[in-house]
């Protein structure tokens, strides 16, 4: 998915060709242990192959665990994540 997204973004959005970094978004430790992987990290690694930039891990620190956002509206997802990083 990340490779496909990176390829399409690279072709269609010229200003992304000058991206220097992708900052990884951390999962809460409990969620990471349940799931076994961080999907945003996998997507970022695919993006990195096309954008030829550095992945930065540890820039963002998750300060608290939140409930799943799968059934929330866009507005409520943003509101729910305020102050988490």
C-alpha positions as CSV (number, residue, x, y, z in Angstrom):
1,X,0.0,0.0,0.0
2,X,2.8,2.4,0.9
3,X,4.7,1.7,-2.3
4,X,1.5,2.3,-4.4
5,X,0.7,5.5,-2.5
6,X,4.3,6.8,-2.8
7,X,4.3,6.1,-6.5
8,X,1.0,7.9,-7.1
9,X,2.0,10.9,-4.9
10,X,5.4,11.2,-6.5
11,X,3.8,11.3,-10.0
12,X,0.9,13.6,-9.2
13,X,2.1,16.0,-6.5
14,X,5.3,17.7,-7.6
15,X,6.1,19.4,-4.4
16,X,6.4,16.0,-2.6
17,X,9.5,15.3,-4.7
18,X,11.3,17.7,-2.3
19,X,10.2,15.9,1.0
20,X,13.2,15.4,3.3
21,X,11.6,13.4,6.1
22,X,8.7,11.2,7.0
23,X,7.9,11.3,10.7
24,X,6.5,8.0,12.1
25,X,3.4,8.1,14.2
26,X,3.7,5.8,17.2
27,X,1.0,3.5,18.5
28,X,0.4,3.1,22.2
29,X,2.5,0.2,23.5
30,X,-0.6,-1.8,24.4
31,X,-2.1,-1.5,20.9
32,X,1.2,-2.3,19.3
33,X,1.5,-5.5,21.3
34,X,-2.1,-6.5,20.4
35,X,-1.7,-5.8,16.7
36,X,1.9,-6.8,16.3
37,X,2.8,-4.0,13.9
38,X,2.3,-0.3,13.2
39,X,0.4,0.2,10.0
40,X,1.5,3.8,9.6
41,X,5.2,2.6,9.8
42,X,4.6,0.1,7.0
43,X,3.0,2.7,4.8
44,X,5.8,5.2,5.5
45,X,8.4,2.6,4.5
46,X,6.7,2.2,1.1
47,X,6.4,5.9,0.7
48,X,10.1,6.3,1.5
49,X,11.1,4.1,-1.5
50,X,9.6,6.6,-3.9
51,X,10.1,9.8,-2.1
52,X,13.8,9.0,-1.3
53,X,13.7,10.6,2.1
54,X,14.7,9.7,5.7
55,X,12.3,8.0,8.2
56,X,12.4,9.6,11.6
57,X,11.3,7.5,14.5
58,X,10.9,8.8,18.1
59,X,10.1,12.4,17.1
60,X,6.5,12.0,18.3
61,X,5.8,10.5,21.7
62,X,2.4,9.2,22.5
63,X,1.4,10.4,25.9
64,X,-1.8,8.5,26.4
65,X,-4.0,5.7,25.0
66,X,-7.2,6.5,23.3
67,X,-10.2,4.3,22.3
68,X,-10.5,3.1,18.7
69,X,-11.5,5.8,16.2
70,X,-13.0,3.5,13.6
71,X,-16.6,4.7,14.2
72,X,-15.8,8.4,14.8
73,X,-16.4,11.2,12.3
74,X,-13.4,13.2,11.0
75,X,-14.1,16.0,13.5
76,X,-14.3,13.6,16.4
77,X,-11.1,11.8,15.4
78,X,-9.2,15.1,15.3
79,X,-10.7,16.1,18.7
80,X,-10.0,12.7,20.2
81,X,-6.3,13.0,19.3
82,X,-5.7,16.5,20.5
83,X,-2.8,16.6,22.9
84,X,-1.9,12.9,22.5
85,X,1.5,13.5,21.0
